[in-house]
Amino acid sequence: MEKKYVVALDQGTTSCRAILFDKSYRLIGMCAKEFKQIYPHPGYVEQDAMEIFIKQEYVLNQLLIDYNVNAAEVAAVGITNQRETTVVWDRETGIPIYNAIVWQCRRTADICEDLKNSMYNDYIHNNTGLVIDAYFSATKIKWILDNVDGAREKAKSGDLLFGTIDTWLLYKFTNGSVFATDHTNASRTMLYNIKTLAWDDVILKALDIPKNMLAEVKNSSEYYGDIIINCTAVPICACCGDQQSALFGQSCFCQGSAKNTYGTGCFMLANIGSQMLLSSNGMLTTIAASINNEISYAIEGSVFVGGAVIQWLRDELGLIKTSKESADLALKAESNGGVYIVPAFAGLGAPYWDMYARGVISGLTRGANKNHVVRAALESIAYQTNDILNAISKDTNIPINELKVDGGASENDFLMQHQADISQIPITRPEVIETTALGAACLAGIACGFYSSKEDIRQNIKIQKIFYPKMSRQQADKLLSEWQYAVRKALLN
């Protein structure tokens, strides 16, 4: 039967999705299912890894049913995933010994502080490209081994496995026959040496994590194993962390090209080529999607609370009923009225890296109303993104003259225009904003021969809209100065 499609499994922070692409890179269909977020204590964020697998399997099968696709028509499956989220499971039973600890979780802040004050601080940064933070997987693994009864003994005897969500899904979809990850996900654990391309024995020893828990590291684009769909074996030919997958899907293949994904968090990556470069401005160095063992690096900055601030307006404050409503309310306010929201609900990420910062609303006056608050929430996403844009430009000494955007919140025209205004550069939104899934599909398609090359991908990415700055540099600088004043208040908490 003719191969007509590739499927991307996009396992995100709040939902599991399966997305169908054809030979022309067109998005044909999608199936999505949300899953439960668990908050056992303030600052703790967990998920049920078994629920994630079950719902990811469900959306895959439902996608093919909904769009009348025979599994034999699927050339390959590519997996892209929320990164850093940590699962530890029993090798024999395949059952997690604890809930998945999510990238947003801050429970290991104290462990991180101890590491920062140790001899390992510089070593970890110099060899992993990361800063020591509760964001990454390493200290989450340590916490599970230290806090689950019998876990450390089982780990030492080789009975426990660790994986980020990609590894967990690969393991479950292949009935335990594949225990692997890729360069991009490995580089987000704070255990992987991105110079030597190997798990780092020094860091493993420092955190007392047995090496036998760790997966084989492979290319982002290569054959991993088969998934059985309706009695048909379909090859899994890609595995890539969501942000690196989006970088690939945006065709940021050249040094200096950059993208920003507006999801639950915001993640900006700039391609820096084949030479590793450490940031001196609070950014991270990470590995971009790999093909044929060709390694390229990216500088990355992360905003912990991006689109999640809109969910907060809806679910916690009740100021809006739908995310789409936020743009309409923001436009009703002619300006932000001096109101700024710094949504440091889980600390502040790059370039501040303050685990203890907390959210603030500043500049409230008697005349402030919900329109100002909603506008300030949307603007906060753009301001945080701009902070990262500036820091990356300083690190690379390469001016970023265009920012490619994707993710759900990039559909918000008000937000995109504000981004262009304060950053003073064009903001380019593609026709297919699901570039995380597109990247995984492209990586899988290249590995199985369904797609021909990176150049072919570049030529076929269609632009939907470009937002150009309408604000003067002087006006933008005034707003940015007021934003920095609000950030200082958040950092004082």
Secondary structure as GFF3:
##gff-version 3
##sequence-region A 1 493
A	DSSP	beta_strand	5	11	.	.	.	ID=ss1
A	DSSP	beta_strand	15	22	.	.	.	ID=ss2
A	DSSP	beta_strand	27	34	.	.	.	ID=ss3
A	DSSP	beta_strand	46	47	.	.	.	ID=ss4
A	DSSP	alpha_helix	49	66	.	.	.	ID=ss5
A	DSSP	three_ten_helix	71	73	.	.	.	ID=ss6
A	DSSP	beta_strand	74	81	.	.	.	ID=ss7
A	DSSP	beta_strand	87	90	.	.	.	ID=ss8
A	DSSP	beta_strand	100	101	.	.	.	ID=ss9
A	DSSP	alpha_helix	109	116	.	.	.	ID=ss10
A	DSSP	alpha_helix	121	128	.	.	.	ID=ss11
A	DSSP	alpha_helix	137	147	.	.	.	ID=ss12
A	DSSP	alpha_helix	151	156	.	.	.	ID=ss13
A	DSSP	beta_strand	160	163	.	.	.	ID=ss14
A	DSSP	alpha_helix	165	173	.	.	.	ID=ss15
A	DSSP	beta_strand	180	182	.	.	.	ID=ss16
A	DSSP	alpha_helix	183	186	.	.	.	ID=ss17
A	DSSP	beta_strand	192	193	.	.	.	ID=ss18
A	DSSP	beta_strand	198	199	.	.	.	ID=ss19
A	DSSP	alpha_helix	201	207	.	.	.	ID=ss20
A	DSSP	three_ten_helix	211	213	.	.	.	ID=ss21
A	DSSP	beta_strand	216	218	.	.	.	ID=ss22
A	DSSP	beta_strand	221	229	.	.	.	ID=ss23
A	DSSP	beta_strand	232	241	.	.	.	ID=ss24
A	DSSP	alpha_helix	242	249	.	.	.	ID=ss25
A	DSSP	beta_strand	258	262	.	.	.	ID=ss26
A	DSSP	beta_strand	266	273	.	.	.	ID=ss27
A	DSSP	beta_strand	284	287	.	.	.	ID=ss28
A	DSSP	beta_strand	297	303	.	.	.	ID=ss29
A	DSSP	alpha_helix	308	315	.	.	.	ID=ss30
A	DSSP	alpha_helix	325	332	.	.	.	ID=ss31
A	DSSP	beta_strand	340	342	.	.	.	ID=ss32
A	DSSP	beta_strand	360	362	.	.	.	ID=ss33
A	DSSP	alpha_helix	370	396	.	.	.	ID=ss34
A	DSSP	beta_strand	403	406	.	.	.	ID=ss35
A	DSSP	three_ten_helix	408	411	.	.	.	ID=ss36
A	DSSP	alpha_helix	413	423	.	.	.	ID=ss37
A	DSSP	beta_strand	427	430	.	.	.	ID=ss38
A	DSSP	alpha_helix	435	448	.	.	.	ID=ss39
A	DSSP	alpha_helix	454	460	.	.	.	ID=ss40
A	DSSP	beta_strand	463	467	.	.	.	ID=ss41
A	DSSP	alpha_helix	473	491	.	.	.	ID=ss42
###
